[in-house]
Amino acid sequence: MRVALREVGIVGPGLTDWTSARAVLRGERPYVTAPIQARPLLGLPANEARRATLATRLALDAARQATTDTDRARLSSVFASSDGDMSLIDSLCRDIFQHCFPPSPTVFQNSVHNAVAGYWSIAEGCRQPSTSLAAGDGSFAAGLLEAATQVICTAGPALLVAFDQPAPELLHPHRPFGCAFACALLLEPATPDTALVRLDLALRAADDGNTQTPMRNPELEAMRRRNPAARALPLLTAIAADQDAAIQLPYWPDLRLDVRLSRGA
């Protein structure tokens, strides 16, 4: 399965956007962790902007970075998150436990797994198909497969957005994420004359013990391990290096997704 990569977006601790993150991922600048600064949401009505959670803000920030030269209203999309917004899950569970009925309409509205996709469609006036999926720690790989499949089946571009954020105190022991992270890839059909980065995807059995490519930087490796969306970091690093590379991404326990990067003609 082959697709081309048009643009990239990223938001994480010390990684504010793709332009600045490239230098860090290429090793040209040291990685320095810093609190995430969620940028203002654009295009949303005041009520929706006020209700948007951190997960929505990070996902839409990454998505906008990856679509600067694209008609967003005509773009199909895939939103991948292993657990969605766990702060809202925690809030709903507390309301149920404390017999607070009905639950907050805002919390309920944002708790569904495709809430972020809904905010994106409102902000961009986009009525194109959108898929929201979860596949545990393999959610990024699952999202990449889905987006690539859409590109090939429709012969048009597709936006992949992956995001996850830490859980509140009671849920954290069950899903111990170390930080929030979001990234976005704008994919399109690969043609023989394209000068873009080409991605060749293939599912492989993960029976050889080598199921994922690590990061060389210890701090970035810790980020990769402690956030499912950040499993994308080795792939993003290879893209930033602007060189041919082979990346292994975790998928299911017995499967991995191999991604081979190459430059077009």
C-alpha positions in Angstrom: 0.0 0.0 0.0 1.7 3.2 -1.2 0.7 6.8 -0.5 2.4 10.2 -0.6 2.9 12.6 2.4 2.1 16.2 1.8 2.3 18.0 5.2 2.8 17.3 8.9 1.6 18.8 12.2 2.8 18.1 15.7 2.0 19.3 19.2 3.7 18.0 22.3 5.9 19.0 25.3 8.7 21.1 23.8 7.4 20.4 20.3 5.2 23.3 19.5 4.9 22.9 15.7 6.4 21.0 12.8 8.8 23.8 11.8 10.5 23.9 15.1 10.1 20.2 15.9 12.0 19.2 12.7 15.2 20.7 14.0 14.9 18.8 17.2 14.0 15.5 15.5 17.0 15.9 13.1 19.3 16.4 16.1 20.2 20.0 15.1 18.7 21.4 18.3 18.6 19.8 21.7 15.2 18.6 23.0 14.0 20.8 25.9 10.7 19.8 27.5 8.2 22.5 28.1 4.5 22.8 29.0 2.1 22.5 26.0 0.6 25.8 25.0 -2.7 25.2 23.3 -3.3 27.8 20.6 -6.6 29.6 20.2 -9.2 27.7 18.2 -10.1 29.4 14.9 -13.3 29.1 13.0 -15.5 27.8 15.9 -18.5 29.8 17.1 -18.0 31.2 20.7 -20.1 28.4 22.4 -18.2 25.6 20.7 -14.9 27.2 21.3 -15.7 27.5 25.0 -16.7 23.9 25.3 -13.7 22.5 23.5 -11.4 20.4 25.7 -7.6 20.2 25.6 -7.8 17.1 23.5 -9.8 18.9 20.9 -7.5 21.9 21.0 -4.4 19.9 20.5 -5.9 17.7 17.7 -7.2 20.7 15.8 -3.9 22.5 16.2 -2.0 19.6 14.7 -4.6 19.3 11.9 -4.3 22.9 10.9 -0.5 22.7 10.7 -0.8 19.8 8.3 -3.4 21.5 6.0 -2.0 25.0 5.5 -2.2 24.7 1.7 -5.3 22.6 1.5 -9.0 23.2 1.0 -10.0 21.8 4.4 -13.7 21.9 3.6 -13.1 19.2 0.9 -10.9 16.9 3.0 -11.9 13.5 4.4 -10.3 12.7 7.7 -9.4 10.0 10.2 -9.1 10.8 13.9 -7.3 8.2 16.0 -7.2 8.1 19.8 -6.6 5.2 22.1 -8.9 6.3 24.8 -10.4 9.7 23.7 -10.8 12.4 26.4 -10.4 10.5 29.7 -11.1 13.6 31.7 -14.6 13.5 30.4 -14.9 9.8 31.0 -13.9 10.4 34.6 -16.4 13.2 35.0 -19.3 11.1 33.6 -18.3 8.2 35.9 -18.3 10.5 38.9 -21.7 11.9 38.0 -23.2 8.4 37.7 -21.6 7.3 40.9 -22.9 10.3 42.7 -26.3 10.0 41.1 -26.0 13.4 39.4 -28.7 13.1 36.7 -28.9 14.1 34.0 -25.2 14.5 33.4 -23.8 17.8 32.1 -24.9 18.2 28.5 -21.5 19.7 27.6 -19.7 16.8 29.2 -21.9 14.3 27.4 -21.6 16.0 24.1 -17.8 15.9 24.3 -17.6 12.4 25.7 -18.4 10.6 22.4 -15.3 9.4 20.5 -16.0 11.4 17.4 -16.5 14.7 19.2 -13.1 16.0 18.0 -14.0 15.2 14.4 -17.3 17.1 15.0 -15.4 20.2 16.1 -13.1 20.0 13.1 -16.1 19.8 10.7 -17.7 22.8 12.4 -14.5 24.9 12.4 -13.7 24.1 8.7 -17.2 23.8 7.3 -16.2 20.3 6.2 -19.0 17.9 5.2 -16.7 15.2 3.9 -16.6 11.7 5.5 -14.7 11.4 8.8 -13.7 8.2 10.7 -13.0 8.2 14.4 -11.2 5.0 15.7 -9.5 3.5 18.7 -7.1 0.5 18.7 -5.4 0.7 22.1 -1.7 1.3 21.9 -1.8 0.6 18.2 -4.2 3.5 17.5 -1.7 5.5 15.4 -0.9 2.5 13.2 -4.6 1.7 12.8 -5.3 5.3 11.9 -2.5 5.4 9.4 -3.8 2.2 7.7 -7.3 3.6 7.6 -6.2 6.9 6.1 -4.0 5.3 3.5 -6.8 2.9 2.6 -9.1 5.9 2.0 -6.5 7.6 -0.1 -6.2 4.6 -2.4 -9.9 3.8 -2.5 -11.0 7.4 -3.3 -7.9 8.5 -5.3 -8.0 11.7 -3.1 -6.3 13.2 -0.1 -7.1 12.2 3.5 -6.0 13.8 6.8 -4.9 11.6 9.7 -5.0 13.1 13.2 -3.8 11.1 16.2 -4.1 12.4 19.8 -4.0 11.3 23.4 -3.8 13.0 26.8 -3.1 11.8 30.4 -5.9 10.4 32.5 -7.1 11.9 35.8 -5.9 10.4 39.1 -8.3 7.5 39.4 -7.9 6.3 35.8 -4.1 7.0 35.5 -3.0 3.7 37.0 -5.0 1.9 34.3 -3.7 4.1 31.4 -0.5 5.7 32.7 0.2 8.3 30.0 3.1 10.7 30.7 2.0 13.7 28.6 -0.4 15.0 26.0 0.5 14.6 22.3 -1.0 15.1 18.9 0.2 14.8 15.4 -1.3 15.0 11.9 -0.3 13.7 8.5 -1.9 14.9 5.2 -1.7 11.9 2.7 -2.5 11.8 -1.0 -2.2 9.4 -3.9 1.4 8.6 -4.9 2.1 9.1 -8.5 5.3 8.2 -10.5 6.3 11.8 -10.9 5.6 12.9 -7.3 8.5 14.6 -5.5 6.9 14.0 -2.1 7.8 11.5 0.5 6.3 8.1 -0.3 5.1 5.8 2.4 4.9 2.1 1.7 2.8 0.3 4.3 2.8 -3.4 5.1 1.4 -5.5 8.0 3.8 -8.0 9.3 3.7 -10.7 12.0 5.4 -9.5 15.2 6.8 -12.9 16.1 10.5 -12.0 15.8 10.5 -9.8 18.9 11.3 -6.7 17.0 7.9 -4.9 16.8 8.7 -1.2 17.0 11.4 1.4 16.2 12.6 3.3 19.3 13.8 6.9 19.6 17.5 7.6 20.2 16.9 10.5 22.5 15.9 9.1 25.9 13.4 11.8 26.7 11.7 11.4 23.3 11.7 7.7 23.8 10.0 8.1 27.1 7.4 10.3 25.4 6.9 7.6 22.7 6.4 4.8 25.2 4.1 6.8 27.4 1.6 8.1 24.9 -0.1 5.9 22.2 -0.3 8.9 19.7 3.4 9.5 20.3 4.2 6.1 18.8 4.4 8.2 15.6 7.6 9.9 16.7 10.0 7.5 14.9 8.1 8.0 11.7 8.1 11.8 12.2 11.8 11.7 12.9 12.4 9.8 9.6 10.3 12.3 7.8 12.2 15.2 9.4 15.6 13.6 8.4 14.5 13.7 4.7 16.1 10.3 4.1 15.0 6.9 3.1 14.1 4.8 6.1 12.3 1.7 7.4 10.1 2.2 10.5 8.3 -0.4 12.5 5.1 0.7 14.4 3.3 -1.3 17.0 -0.2 -2.5 16.0 -1.8 -5.6 17.6 0.3 -7.8 20.0 1.0 -10.2 17.1 1.2 -7.6 14.3 3.3 -4.6 13.5 3.0 -2.0 10.7 6.1 -1.6 8.6 6.5 1.8 7.0 9.2 2.4 4.3 9.9 6.0 3.4 11.4 7.0 0.1 11.7 10.1 -2.0 9.9 10.4 -5.3 11.5 11.3 -8.5 
